Amino acid sequence: MLNTDGIYGFGAHLQGNLVGIAHYLFHHTIWMEDACYLQDLFVDETARGHGVARALIERVAQSAREHNSSRFYWQTRQDNTTARLLYDKVANHKGFIRYDYPLE
């Protein structure tokens, strides 16, 4: 488990090998209690389809519950169809679209 300056993380192992990671953080919101944001979720291609991503999501969700978070959420690319197959099973897509304003 990683815990450094408000960034947390978990690793997933299969047969002694690190095959997945999840990084997340908690942040304040205006309208509700603190939220939990899943910033990174990665599973090695050789371990995909074995429940690693789902287990990592569930472990972060458990941490969010332990911290009394009001919500647990993440973002992904619209064309990330493989990941979205899982995400659509474990979470609700709320229809938001993200915009990034250039600061340079």
C-alpha positions, 0 to 999 in steps of 0.5 A: 500500500502506498500513502504519500502526501495524500496519494494512496495506492494498492498493488495486485499480485498474481503468483508473486508478480505485481500485475496491477496498480491503483492510485487514488486520492481524497479531495474536498467538494463544495456540495457534499463530503469528501470524494475519492478519485481513482486516478490510475488503474492499470493491469498488465495485459497478461493478467487481464480477464482474471478479475484484477481490475475489479479487485483493485476497484473494490479495494479502493471502494473499501478505502473510500467507505472507510474514509466516509467519502460521499462518492468514488469516481474515475474517468476514462477515454470514451474509446477505451472499450475494454475498460468500459465493459468492466466499468459499466458492470461495476459503476454508473456512467453519469454522462459527464464530458471532461474539458481541459483548458490550456494553461500555456 
